[in-house]
Amino acid sequence: MSAITAAFAAAKAENRLAFMPFVAAGDPDCATTAEVLHTLADAGADLIELGVPFSDPIADGPVIQASYTRALLDGGFKLADFWSMLEGLDANALPPLVGMVSVSIVQRVGLQAFCEKAKACGLAGLIVPDVPGDEATGLAAAAQAAGLDLIQLVSPLTPPERVSKILSACSGFVYCLSVAGTTGERESLPPELTAHLDRLRQQTDLPLAVGFGVSKPEHAAALRGHADGAIVGSALVRRLEAFADQPKEAVLNDVADFTKAMVDACKA
């Protein structure tokens, strides 16, 4: 059983959703990111999605794009910094880490080499959003050989004939987009989302985790009974913008309070 599978199984055994926050590595710097990761873990996160900054992200909205820009331009982020940060973490004090990375970065390193490095540095899985799920056979094989889960994305607009192909190359969990488009905070989740999740439930035994728009406790509460996990990105990353003009302790306390509220909402 992979670390990701075990995390979802533990949440299911406690009759709750798994909570997975997202942060961008290197915003404002990797040392601070490491502190944020431990803050999230202490506040109850079951898994953490860790974005590798990229100049042209395919699915990220303005809040996460701005975070990547700060890391790349203000912080001078390099992939080597990402590996070094991971190697310096206390893995025993953290939940499974899932890397979100562009395929161009993976290809530059090499599929197998990247996956092996990711595993050696402590990642439990990868999300590569710009590889179509039904074309991910090579990457899925490389991830499996390295002992990583490869998480695939399914949109409400994904044609039914493609869904089965995507699921066949997926492991760990299915990343279910609440809406087609880009990430970002939304006032409410679409009413048709539950039917979408219920259809997916009939097609796979993998956990279903919902992202893109999940941004408040009420959203997580609405997913109970239909999904296995809630993924929150922009609502958290927006709080990290405050590192620019607020004391670090105050920002970390805000992150902890928000995470605890989301974790509480994930409980039945």
VENUR-V349509 format. One record per backbone hydrogen bond with DSSP energy under -1.0 kcal/mol. CO is the residue of the C=O (numbers start at 1). NH is the residue of the N-H. Records with the same first field share a line. If there is no record, write none. Layout:
CO: NH, NH
This chain:
2: 6
3: 7
4: 8
5: 9
6: 10
7: 11
8: 12
9: 13
11: 16
12: 15
15: 268
18: 230
19: 46, 47
20: 232
21: 49
23: 51
24: 27
29: 33
30: 34
31: 35
32: 36
33: 37
34: 38
35: 39
36: 40
37: 41
38: 42
39: 43
40: 45
41: 44
48: 98
49: 23
50: 100
51: 25
59: 183
61: 65
62: 66
63: 67
64: 68
65: 69
66: 70
67: 71
68: 72
69: 73
70: 74, 75
71: 77
78: 82
79: 83
80: 84
81: 85
82: 86
83: 87
84: 88
86: 89
89: 91
90: 93
91: 94
96: 48
97: 124, 125
98: 50
99: 127
100: 52
102: 106
103: 107
104: 108
105: 109
106: 110
110: 114
111: 115
112: 116
113: 117
114: 118
115: 119
116: 120
117: 121
118: 123
119: 122
124: 149
125: 99
126: 151
127: 101
128: 131
132: 135
133: 136
136: 140
137: 141
138: 142
139: 143
140: 144
141: 145
142: 146
143: 148
149: 126
150: 171
152: 175
154: 177
155: 158
159: 162, 163
160: 164
162: 166
163: 167
164: 168
166: 169
167: 170
171: 173
174: 209
175: 154
176: 211
190: 193
192: 196
193: 197
194: 198
195: 199
196: 200
197: 201
200: 203, 204
207: 174
208: 228, 229
209: 176
210: 231
211: 178
216: 219, 220
217: 221
218: 222
223: 226, 227
228: 18
229: 210
230: 20
232: 22
233: 236, 237
234: 238
236: 240
239: 242
240: 243
241: 244
242: 245, 246
247: 251
248: 252
249: 253
250: 254
251: 255
252: 256
253: 257
254: 258
255: 259
256: 260
257: 261
258: 262
259: 263
260: 264
261: 265
262: 266
264: 267
266: 17
